[in-house]
């Protein structure tokens, strides 16, 4: 078996310039995807996507070149596709860990799908298909950046979003009723209303403030709703924490 061994850094041994270039390409492409996810503050960001991409590329390199020393040995048959199939199965564990359900809303699907795509891109790099890997990376940015823009302009395609609203208003101004009316009139469903605290100076009789945490869901533009609520008499502050229900 030792007679079949190949020298270190020999391209024929799977450790030449081409293999290092493929790993480098997987590093760059998966880093780009991870950076985009990190900017969106998703649960799987820069490091997760980069490691998945580079790891998948390395698995493919090992699959193709890691058993070269066994070539020609009687009774040994190599099938590089078997490792690729195991990668596809194994990445499901990472993806499954990113998906969770909260109050009937599924979160993490887009992030899990992105990790799955990053795995495929790394496999393409390690499998010697750089053009396909680059094209798939471009498709990722087209989907995650371009599709929301299209959805906002086609109401039928709009994704419903669950949004947290933080609202502070003056006690006794009946603001909450008007806030609920504005939300429902703009197509939002009010899922939860919770009063976090009330500041009230009973000794001086000074009117205090009430801070409210609301959960709403709908496909309309949240920034427009926030702008309208901020103009209501008695509202001291309003902010949103928006996230897509499918992500």
N, C-alpha and C positions, 0 to 999 in steps of 0.2 A: 504494500500500500504506500510505503514511503517513496517508492520510485515514481508515483504519480503526483507527489507534492510539487507545488509551483512556488517560485520565490516570492517573498513579500514585495508588495507594491507592483507586482506584475499585472498588467491589464487582463491577462488571461486568467488570473486568479481572482478577478472581481474586485481588485483594489487599485485600479488605475485612475487616470485623470477623468475618464468618463464617469465612473461611479461617484467620485467626489463631486463632480459637477452636478450630477443628478441629485445628490443629497443637498448640495447648495441651493439648487433650484427649488427643491421641496421646502427648504428653510425659508427662502424669500417669499414664495407664494403663500405658504401657511402663515407667515408673519403678517402679510398684508391682510389676510382674512381675519386673523386674530386681532389685529389693530382696529379693524372696523368694528368688530364685536365689542372690543374694550371701550371704544368711543361711545357705543350705544349702552354701555354699562350692563352688559349681559353677564350671566353667571359664569359662562365659559368665555374667557377673553384671550389675551395675547399669548400667555404661556401655554394654556391648554391646547389651543389650535396649533401652535408651533410644534409642540411636542408630538401631537397626533400626526401632523404632516411628516415630520422628520422620521418618526418611528415607523410609520407605514412605508416610507421610502426605504428605510433600512431593512425592514422585513422582506420587501421585494428583492433587494440586492442579495440578501442571504438566500432567498428562495432560488434565485437564478445562479448565483456564483458560490454559495457557501458549501456546496457539496461537490465541487469540481474534482476533488481528490478521489472521489468514488467512481468517477466516470471510467468506464472500461472494465470495472471489476465484475467478474462473473456473478450473475444472480442479483445484481443491483439495477433497479430501474428508477429513474428520477422523474418526478412530475412537479415542476415548479408551480403549477396552478393550485396545488393543494394548500400551500402557505397563503396564497392570495385569498382563497376561500375562507380560511380560518381568520384572516384579518377582518373580512367583512362581517363574520359572525361575532368576533370579539368586540368590535367597535360598538355593537349594540348595547353592551354593558355600560359604557360611558354615556351614550345617548340616553339610555333609560334613566340614568341617575340625574339627568338634567330636566326631566319632565315631571311635573307635579300638578296636582289638581287642588284648587282652592275655591270652595263654594261654587262648585260646578263649572269653574273656569279653568281651562287647561293652559298651563304656562310652560314654556321651555321647548315647544315643538320646533320653532324656527332655529333656535340655538342648537338643539340636538341634530337637526337636519344639516346645519352648517358644519358641525363636527364630523358628521358622516361624509359630507362632500369633501372636507379637508382631508379625510382619510383616503378617499378615492384619488384626490389630486396627488397626495404623497405616493400612492401606489403607482400612478401614471409616471411620476418622475423616476421612481425606482425601477419601473419597468421599461424605461427608455422611450417614453412617449411624451417628450417635453411640450410639443405643440398642443396636444390635447390637454395637458395640465394647465397651460397658460390660458387656453380657451375656456376651460371650466372655471378658472379663477375669474376671468372676465364675466362669465355668466353669473357668478355669485354676486358681483357688484351690480350687475344689471338688475338682478332680482331684488336684492335687499335695498338698493338705493332707487332704482327706477320704478319698480312696481308700486311702492307707496304713493309716488307722485301721480301715477296713472289712476290709482284707486281713488285718490282725493277728487279727481275730476270726473269719475264715473261712479255715481252713487251706488249702483247695483254691485260694484266690486269693493265698496268701502268695507274695511275691517272694523268690527265693533271693538271698542277699547274700554277697558275698565280703568277708571281714573280716580285717584284720591284728591279731594279738594280740601284745603285748609282755609278756614274762613274765620275772621275775627270781626265782630260788630258790636255796636253799642247796645247795652241792655235796654229793653223797652222800645226799641225802634221797629219792631215787627219785621226785621229784615229776613228772617229765616223763611217766612211764608213766601215772600217775593222771590227769594233765591230758588225755592222749590218750583215755583211757577215758571221761572226762566229756564230751569233745567228741563222740565217736562215739555215746555213749548218748543224747545229746540231739538227734541227727539231723544233726549237722554232718559234712562230709567234710573231712578234713585234707589240704590240697593241698601244703603245704610246711612243713618245720621246719628252721630255720637257727640255729645257735649264733653269736651275734655276738661274745661275748667271755667269757673265764673269768678271774676274779680269785682268785689262790691264793698264799698266802704259804708257800712251801716251807720257809723257814728256821725259822719258828715253828710250822709244822704247823697253823696256823689254817685252818679251813674257810672257803673263799671263796664266791663267788656265781657263778652262770651266768645270762647274759642270752640269751633265746631269742626269735626272731622267727618267728611262725607265720602261715600263711595258711589260713583255714578258709572253708567255704562251706555255706550252709544257710538255711532259712526260719525257724528258731526264733529266740527272743529272745536276742540277744547280751548285753544287760545282765544277764540272769539267769545266763548262763553265767559272765560275769566275776565276779559276786557269789559263785558257788559256788567258782570257782577261787581267789578271794582268801581263802577260809576253809580251804584245804588247808594242812596242816602243812608248813612249809618254804618256802612261797611268800612272798616279800618284797614283790612288787609285780606287778600285772597291769593292763593297760589295753588298750583296743580302739580301732581306727580303722575305723569302719563306713561302708560305701558300698554303695548298691544296684547290682547288676550291670547293670541296664537303664538306669542314669542316667549 
